[in-house]
Amino acid sequence: MARGSRHDHKPGRPYGSVVKVVGIEACRALFARRPQAIEEIHLIREVRVEFGDLLTYCERQHIPCRDASVAALTQLCETPRHDGICLIAKKKPLASVEALIGHVDRNRGPMVIPLFDNLKNPNNVGALLRVAGYFGATHVVAHGEGVGLSMAAMRTAEGAAEDVELLRPENSRHLLGELKRRGFKVIATSSHAKRVLGEQPLPARAVIMLGAENAGLAPELTACADVVVAIPGAGVVESLNVATAAAVILWEHWRHHHKADPRPAPHATSRGRS
């Protein structure tokens, strides 16, 4: 198997059209969904047995593979949270508004679309994608400034970044208008709202808007909302982490509009990692 490297990898160097994908679940999902995107693999010997199928594929496709020590992999990835493997792969392109609208038009049943505003922490982005995937959301909308599918976001998503489409529209208000014309209700979240989540079922087709933890939702987005709700709590702290809030609200939508299913979601894992 090839041992050379086609990329001059140095910590902190921009990668342009490629991204480092780390973590067992994220790498597994990438190999399952976009194997043609893989350009290079770095891994420690201890995980070779677990990735035998990936290594066989890389050998057949003449994709370079390099054995690495834990220290070398940590330096390459600029994080110790790599699970012993790093794939260098073409970045997954962001989805288009047209693709989302097409999906909405083809699927008439219950549907939830999370929209987050100015989310700059990649771990929060990844956690939100994981929550969205767990509860069956196929698209997540990013409004304003924020990070995309970075290495940290993809690792935290535990594979969901390959199944959930992320899009960043040029005009979120226009997109919300298009979705409203297709029967969606827009739900904004605020810790100061008088209406409490759970008082009434969420609409079957809903956009759930979540703001950054400090600033909240942008006023222009709140103005588009049909309903503003708060998640009830003990009142000891003002708000939840954005991904945690998303989990609460998407569960509330799921329990009203989907049959109970005791089976684990596709990305549930027995490894017990958080």
C-alpha positions in Angstrom: 0.0 0.0 0.0 1.3 3.5 -0.8 3.0 5.3 2.0 3.6 8.6 0.4 1.6 11.8 0.9 0.2 13.9 -1.9 -0.4 16.8 0.4 2.2 18.9 2.3 0.3 18.8 5.6 1.4 21.3 8.1 -0.6 22.4 11.2 -2.5 25.7 10.6 -2.1 25.5 6.8 -5.3 26.2 4.9 -6.6 23.2 2.9 -8.8 24.9 0.3 -10.9 22.3 -1.3 -10.1 19.5 1.2 -10.9 18.9 4.8 -9.4 16.7 7.5 -12.0 14.2 8.7 -11.3 12.6 12.1 -13.1 10.2 14.4 -14.2 6.7 13.7 -17.9 7.4 13.1 -17.2 10.5 10.9 -14.7 8.5 8.8 -17.0 5.5 8.6 -19.8 7.8 7.3 -17.6 9.5 4.8 -16.4 6.1 3.4 -20.0 4.9 3.2 -21.5 8.0 1.5 -18.6 9.6 -0.5 -15.7 7.1 -0.9 -14.7 8.9 -4.1 -13.9 12.0 -2.0 -11.1 10.4 -0.1 -7.7 11.5 -1.2 -5.4 10.3 1.6 -5.6 8.3 4.9 -3.5 8.6 8.0 -4.0 6.1 10.9 -2.4 4.4 13.8 -1.7 0.6 13.5 -4.2 -0.2 16.3 -7.2 0.8 14.2 -6.1 -1.0 11.0 -8.2 -4.1 11.8 -11.4 -2.0 12.2 -10.8 -0.3 8.9 -9.8 -3.2 6.8 -12.5 -2.6 4.1 -11.4 1.1 3.9 -7.8 0.1 3.5 -8.6 -2.4 0.8 -10.6 0.2 -1.1 -7.7 2.7 -0.8 -5.2 0.2 -2.1 -7.4 -0.7 -5.1 -7.9 3.0 -5.9 -4.2 3.8 -5.3 -5.1 6.2 -2.5 -2.0 7.0 -0.3 -2.1 5.5 3.2 0.4 6.5 5.9 0.9 4.8 9.2 1.2 7.4 12.0 2.0 7.5 15.7 -0.5 9.0 18.0 1.7 12.0 18.5 2.1 12.6 14.7 -1.6 12.3 14.2 -2.3 14.7 17.0 0.1 17.2 15.3 -1.5 16.7 11.9 -5.0 17.1 13.2 -4.2 19.8 15.8 -6.3 17.9 18.3 -5.9 14.7 20.3 -9.6 13.8 19.5 -8.9 11.9 16.4 -9.7 8.2 17.4 -6.5 7.2 15.6 -7.6 8.0 12.1 -7.6 11.0 9.7 -9.0 11.1 6.2 -8.0 13.9 3.8 -11.1 14.3 1.6 -12.8 16.7 -0.7 -15.1 19.0 1.1 -18.8 18.2 1.0 -20.5 21.0 -0.9 -23.2 23.0 0.8 -26.7 22.3 -0.4 -28.7 24.7 -2.5 -32.0 26.4 -1.8 -33.3 24.8 -5.0 -32.4 21.4 -3.7 -34.2 22.0 -0.4 -37.3 23.4 -2.1 -37.3 20.4 -4.5 -37.1 18.0 -1.5 -40.0 19.8 0.2 -42.1 19.6 -2.9 -41.5 15.9 -3.3 -42.3 15.0 0.3 -45.7 16.0 1.6 -45.6 14.5 5.1 -44.4 15.9 8.4 -41.1 17.6 8.1 -38.9 19.8 10.4 -36.1 22.1 9.2 -33.8 23.6 11.9 -32.4 27.0 11.1 -29.6 28.4 13.3 -28.4 32.0 13.4 -24.8 33.1 13.6 -23.5 29.9 15.1 -19.7 30.2 15.2 -18.7 27.3 17.4 -17.9 24.3 15.2 -18.7 21.8 18.0 -22.2 23.3 18.3 -22.6 23.1 14.6 -21.6 19.4 14.7 -23.8 18.7 17.7 -26.8 20.3 16.0 -26.3 18.3 12.8 -26.2 15.1 14.9 -29.4 16.1 16.7 -31.0 16.9 13.3 -30.0 13.6 11.8 -31.2 11.7 14.9 -34.7 13.1 14.6 -34.9 12.8 10.9 -34.2 16.3 9.6 -32.6 16.1 6.2 -31.6 19.7 5.9 -30.3 22.4 8.3 -30.2 26.1 7.4 -27.3 28.3 8.5 -28.1 32.0 8.6 -25.6 34.8 9.0 -22.0 34.4 9.9 -20.8 31.0 11.1 -18.6 28.0 10.4 -19.3 25.3 7.8 -18.3 21.7 7.8 -15.0 22.0 9.5 -13.0 19.1 11.0 -14.4 19.8 14.5 -17.9 20.1 13.2 -17.8 16.8 11.3 -16.2 14.9 14.2 -18.8 16.1 16.6 -21.6 15.3 14.2 -20.5 11.6 14.5 -21.3 10.9 10.8 -24.5 13.0 10.6 -22.7 15.6 8.5 -22.8 13.1 5.6 -26.5 12.5 5.8 -27.8 16.0 6.8 -27.5 18.7 4.1 -26.3 22.0 5.3 -27.1 25.2 3.3 -26.4 28.9 3.7 -29.0 30.9 1.7 -28.2 34.4 0.5 -31.6 35.5 1.7 -33.0 33.6 4.6 -36.2 35.6 4.8 -36.9 34.8 1.1 -36.4 31.1 1.9 -38.8 31.3 4.9 -41.4 32.9 2.6 -41.0 30.1 0.1 -41.4 27.5 2.8 -44.5 29.3 4.3 -46.1 29.2 0.9 -45.6 25.4 1.0 -47.5 25.0 4.3 -44.6 25.4 6.8 -45.0 27.3 10.0 -42.0 29.1 11.4 -41.2 28.7 15.1 -38.8 31.0 16.8 -37.2 30.2 20.2 -36.6 32.7 23.0 -36.1 32.3 26.7 -38.2 35.4 27.1 -41.3 34.1 25.2 -44.6 33.9 27.0 -45.7 30.9 25.1 -44.2 27.6 26.4 -43.1 24.7 24.3 -45.6 21.8 24.8 -48.7 23.8 25.5 -49.8 22.9 21.9 -48.4 20.5 19.4 -45.9 21.9 17.0 -47.1 22.1 13.4 -46.4 19.0 11.2 -44.3 21.0 8.8 -42.2 23.4 10.8 -39.0 25.5 10.6 -37.4 25.7 14.0 -35.2 28.8 14.4 -32.5 28.8 17.0 -30.2 31.8 17.9 -26.7 32.0 19.2 -26.6 31.6 23.0 -25.5 35.2 23.7 -27.2 37.2 21.1 -30.3 35.1 20.3 -32.1 35.3 17.0 -31.6 38.2 14.7 -34.7 40.6 14.8 -35.3 40.1 11.1 -35.7 36.4 11.6 -37.9 36.7 14.7 -40.2 39.0 12.6 -40.8 36.1 10.3 -41.9 33.8 13.0 -45.5 32.6 13.3 -45.0 31.5 16.9 -42.3 32.3 19.5 -41.8 29.7 22.2 -39.7 29.2 25.3 -38.4 25.9 26.7 -39.7 25.7 30.3 -37.1 25.0 33.0 -36.2 25.6 36.6 -35.0 29.1 35.9 -31.6 28.6 37.5 -29.9 29.5 34.2 -31.3 31.6 31.4 -30.9 29.3 28.4 -29.8 26.0 27.1 -26.9 25.2 24.8 -28.2 25.6 21.2 -27.8 21.9 20.3 -29.5 20.9 23.6 -32.4 23.2 22.8 -32.6 21.8 19.3 -32.8 18.3 20.8 -35.7 19.2 23.1 -37.7 20.9 20.4 -37.1 18.3 17.7 -38.1 15.6 20.1 -41.3 17.5 20.8 -42.0 17.6 17.1 -41.1 13.9 16.6 -43.3 12.6 19.4 -46.4 14.3 17.9 -45.8 13.5 14.2 -44.0 10.2 14.1 -44.9 6.8 15.3 -42.9 5.6 18.3 -40.0 3.4 17.2 -37.9 1.7 19.8 -35.0 1.0 17.4 -31.9 3.2 17.6 -31.4 5.9 15.0 -29.0 5.1 12.2 -26.1 6.9 13.9 -26.7 5.6 17.4 -23.5 3.8 18.5 -22.7 1.3 21.1 -19.3 2.9 21.7 -20.7 5.2 24.3 -18.8 8.3 23.1 -20.5 11.6 23.6 
